[in-house]
Amino acid sequence: MAIKIQMPKLSDTMSEGRIIKWLKKEGEKVGPGDVIAEVETDKANMDMEAYDEGTLLKIVAKEGDRVPIGGLIAVLGEAGEDASAILNDAASTPKKDSTRETITEPVEARQSSVGNVYSAAAPTVPTPAPSQPAATKDNGRLKASPLAKRLAQERGIDIGEVKGSGTSGRIVRRDVEGFSPVVSSSAAKYTDVPLSMMREAIAKRLAQSNIEAPHFFLTAEVKMENAIAFRESLNQFDEKNKISYNDIIVKACAAALKEHPQVNATFLGDKIRMFSNVHIGIAVAIDDGLITPVLRDADKKGLRQISQEAKELAVQARDRKLKPEEYSGSTFTVSNLGMYDVDDFTAIINPPEAAILAVGSIVEKPVAENGELKIGKRMRITLSSDHRVIDGALAARFMQTLKKVLENPAALAL
């Protein structure tokens, strides 16, 4: 009996997946556990395994197709088995292509020969019509379908410049989609880049966070002389596996979160949940977005273990090979742009967390201490907090603790 192979849910926030590559061909035998395709989710590229044994009868979703969770992507069964029943059932469900959602436009109604009764014409594949003057009007009113007008507005197109190919020069969807404005040589040139699934997820989640979570920000400047000396001392013992400043910052955040568990929390509408475990996400920049692999129970791990795990997770993140359990479940995030010579910045909270720490560069600057001017090494850190969970005084106490630990990092070795 033929079996549907459906798009699985490969991450906690996934709503659809894109087929990157099929690793099995139609007619090939597969067994449970065989990797049959590579799928792009909103977080990583994942291997998709078969759960049943059989022959791959039909590949429905082609490479590049985007399919919602539960959508049909292939059919498995006995060699030579008829899969038409499954395919016919799925034929009415449209897939998404790799660049945009399919937009269905109502077929233009045509007047019948009887009175004012209208009947819908059968849909046909649109063919280019002879060129007509742009912005055809009827009694001063622009002739364009509602969908064409909406598409033009969304794309910033002056619909008056579009030539219509519909009945009597009416502007329809295909005209707007195929419209290329005449650009003068002095006008700016541009390239439209389709969003990856990761970039789409980032756009949605962070826009939602910025709207729903009332952010406020606290910035502190940290004396880093002791941290610099501490790191240099530790790295003398292991030149190959050096501890980074970010490793020290992560461990310091873990210590501060244990002292202030109200910051290690999330907002649940009718309650605030404070987590017992300290799982710290480390923001890693990759080609088409940002992902936060998670260092679990960071408060219980030494600097060397944190350093090794962070390096391994960063490599997997850049290769898009993270597993769902490696990038989900963080309770606090550290975003460090110090390596890019950024002095300070503010970060948007990574939902459902209640706070995120933004870390800038360590810079040499003149500082006044005990009435004397000297050159110091300073680092600016900014805490973004969700005011539904964290009040200003609590955030300030957390920052005081974090600053104290960073300025006296030897305590982290205890």
N, C-alpha and C positions, 0 to 999 in steps of 0.2 A: 504494500500500500504506500502510495506516494506521501511524503512528509514535507510540510512547509519548513523552510529555514527562515526565521524571522530576525529582524534587527534586535539584538539583545541590549539590555540596559547595562552599559559598561562603566558608568560613573554615577554618582549620586545626583548630579545636576544635569545629566544628559537627557535631552528630549529627542534627539535624532543623531544619526551617524552618517558619515560619508565614506563610501567604499574607495579606499586608496588603491588597493591592488588585490586581484584574485590570485591565490596561490595554488588553486586547483582549477582544472578545466572541465568543461562539460564532457561527460562520459567517463571521467576518472572515478575510481573507487575511493571512498573515504571511510574512516573509522572513528569511533569515539576518541576525542582528544586530539585528532588531527587538526592542525591549523589550516583553515581553508581560505581565509582572507585577512587583510589588514584594514582596520577601520579607524577613521579619525573621529574622535569625540571632541567635546569642548575642552578637554584637559590634556589628552595625550593620544598617541597612535597606539592602538591595542590590537593584539592578535585575537582573532575570533576562531574558536574551536567548534568542531562538530560534536554533537551529543549522541548521534545515532550512526549506524553503519549502513552503507548503501552506495549507490552510484549517483553522482551529481548529474541529475537529468537536465536541469535548466538553470542558467544564471539569469535572474530577472533584473537585478540592479547592476548596472554597468559601472565600471570604474569611473569615479567622479560623481556618481549619483548620490543624493542625500535622501535618506529614508528615515521616517519616524520610527520610534521604538515600537516593535510589534509588526512593522511593515514587512511584506514579503520581499526577500532578496534572492532566494533560490529554492529549488525543489530537489529533494532527495528521494530515491526509491530504488526499485529493482531495475537492472539494465533492460532497456527496451520498454519499460512501463509507460503507459499513457498518463501524462501530467496535465492534460488539457483542462480538466475540471478545476484544478487549483488555479491554473493560469487564467481561466475565464472569470473566476470569482474575483481575482485580484486586478483584472483589466480595468475596472472602473475606478480604481484608486490611483490618483496621480502621484508621481514621484517628484521630488524637487531636483532641479539640476544643480550644478556646482556653483552657479553664480547668483541665482535669484529665485524667488518663489514664482510658481506658475500662477498667472493672473487670468482668470476666466472672464471674458467679456460677454454679456448677453448678445445673442445674435440679433441683428437689426430686424425689426418687424417689417413685413412687407404687406401692402394693402392688397386685399383680395378683390375679386371682381364683384363681390356682393356687398353693397352698402359700405358701412364703416367697420366691418368685421376684419380683424387682423390675425394673421397666422405667422408663427415663427418659421423662418426658412431653415432648412437643415444646415448644420455647420459644415463648412468646407475649408480646405486648406487655402489661406489667403494667397493671392498672387498679386504681384506688383501691378498697379494700374497706371495708365498713362499719366504723365505729369500734368497737374492742374495748378491754377493760380493759388498761391497761399491764402489762407484765411478766407475761404469762401463764406459769404454771408447771405442770409435770407431775410429780406426786409430789415436790414441793419443788424440782425442777430447772427452771431458766429455759429456756424453749423459744426458741432462736435459732440461726440457721445460723452455722457457723464464720466465714464471711466477714462477717456482720453484727456478730459479736462483735469481730472484728479492726478493722473500720471504726470501731466505737464507741470502741474503745481508742485508735486513732490520732487521733480527733477530740475526745477528752476528754469523751465523752458517757457518762452513766450509763445503761447499756442497760436497767436496771430501770425507767426512766421512758419507754421507747419502747413505743408500741402496735404490736402485730404484725398484719400483714394476710395472713400466709400461712395454710396449713392449720392449723386448730385454734388460730389466734392466734399461730402461730410468727412470730418476728421475722426478717425477711429484709433483704437489702441496701437495697431501696427505702425501707424504713421508717427506717433509720438516715440515709440520704441526705436524706430529706425531713423529718427530725426538727427541730422548733423548740422549744427548751426554754422553759418559762414563766418569764419574767424579771420579778422584782419591780421596782417603780419605783425602789428604792434601789440596784439592782444596776448594775454598770458596763455601758454600752452600747458596741458595737464594730462595725466594718465589716471584713469579710474582703476583701482585695484579691488577686486572682489574680497569681501571679508572672509577670513578663515573661520572655522567653527569656534576656535579658541577666542579670536578677536570679538566675535559676536557675543560669546558668553561673558567676556570681560566687560563689553559695553553695557550689556543688560544688568549684570550683577552690581557693577560699581555705580551705574546710574541709579539703580534702585537703592543702594546703600546711601548714596549722597542725598537722595530725596527723603528716605524713610528715617535714617538715623541722624538725629540732631548732633552734628559734629562740633566739638570745640577743641582747641589746640593749646598745648603748653610746651614751651621751648626752654631748654636748659643748656648751659655750656659746661663741659666736663674737662677737668685737668687730666691730661693723658700721659704725663711724664712717667708716672708709676706703672701704668699699663704697658707703655712702650718698653720699659726696662723689664717688666715681668715677662712679656712675650719673648723678648730677646734671650732672656735667661732660659726659658723653657725650650726654645728652639735650638739651643746649643747641644741638647741631648739627642735630638733627632732631626738631622738636616733634611731627610727625605720627606717626612710627614710634618710639615711646619703648621703650627697653630696660627690662625689668622685673627685679626682684630674682630672680625665678625663672630668667630667662635667665642671669644671672650665676652662680647656683647650679648650673645644668645644665652650663655651661662649666667651672666649677670641679671638678665631679664628673668630667667627662671628663678633665681634666688629672690628677686624683688616680688615676683608673682606669688611665691609661697608665703611671703610676709604680708602681702595684700591680696588675698584670694578674691576680694570683691571685683578686682580688675580682670581676673581670670574667669570671665563670666559671659553670659549671653542673655538677651532680652527675649522673653517668650510670651509677650502680650499681657498675661495676667500674673506673671511671676518672673523673677530673675533666677537663673540657674548658675550656681557657682561650681566650677569643676574642681575635683580633687586632683586630677592629673594635669600636669603642665606639658601641653603639646604645642611646641612653637613652630610656626610656619616660617620658612626663610624664602623671601621673594627672589626668584631666579628669572632673569630676562632671557628670553629665547627669541628666535627670528621673528615670529609673528605674534608675540604677546608676552605674558607674564604668568608664571605658575609658582605655587608655593608648596614645595615638598615639606613634609612635616618631620621634625625631630621629636619623637615621642618620649615622654618622661624625661625631659631635658634636665629637670632638677635632680634626677637620680644618677646622671651620667657625668663622668669626668671630662675635662677639656679635650683630652686626646680622643676619647670615643666620639664626642660631639664633632670634632674636627674631621675624623675619618668618615663618619656617617654623612656629614654635610657635603663633603667632596663627592662621595658616591651618589648621593641624591641629585646633586647639581649636574653631574654627567648624564644620569638617566633622564633628567628633565630636559636637557638640551638635545638629547637623542629621541625625545618624545617616547620614552619607554617606561615611564612611571606606572605603577599599578595603582588602582583606586585607593587602596589602603595607605599608599605612600604620599598622597596629596590631599587627603580628606581628614577631617576631624581635628584640625588645629584649634587651639583656644586663644592664641595670641600670635601676632605676626611681626617680624622684623624686616624692614625694607631698607637696605643699605645702598646708597649711591655715592658713598665716599670715594670709591675707586674711580669715579668719573669726575673728580674735582668739583663736586657739588657741595657748597658750604652748608646749606640747610634747605629743607623743603617740608611740605606737609603731605601726608599720604591719606588716601581714602580707606576707611575701615573695610576689612575683608569680611563680609557677612558669613556666618552669624556672630562673629566675634564682637567684643565690645571695645577693643582698642588695637592700635597698631603703632609701632615705633618707627619713625623715619630717622635715619642716621646719615650725617654728612661727613665731610672729609676732616682729617686731623690737619690743622693748619698752624704754622708758626705765626705768632702775632705779639705785639707789645702788650704786656699786662702789668697792672699795678698790684703789688703784694707787699703788705706791711710798710706802705709809704714809699716803696721803691719801684722804679720802672725796670722791667726786664723782658726778655723774650720767652714766651711760654708756648706750649703746644696744647691746643684746645680743639675740642670736637663738640659740635652742636647736635643735640638730639631733640626731636619733637614728637610728643605723644598726641595722637588723635584719639579722642574718646567719644563714646556714645553717651550723650547726656541722660538718656533714659535709664542707664545702668550706673554710670560713674559721675559723681559730682566733682566740682572743681577742687575741693579740699582733698578728696581721696586721690585724685590724679596727681596733685601736688606732692602728697606724701609718698606715692609710688615713685615719682621722679626723684625725690630726695633720697630714697633708699637706693634706687638704681645708680644715681650719681655717686653716692657714697661707696657702693661696691666697685664701680668702675675706677674710682680714684684710689681704691685700696684693694686691688685685685688679688693680692696674696691670700685673702680670705677664701677665694674660690678653690684654693688647693686643699682647704681643711676638710 
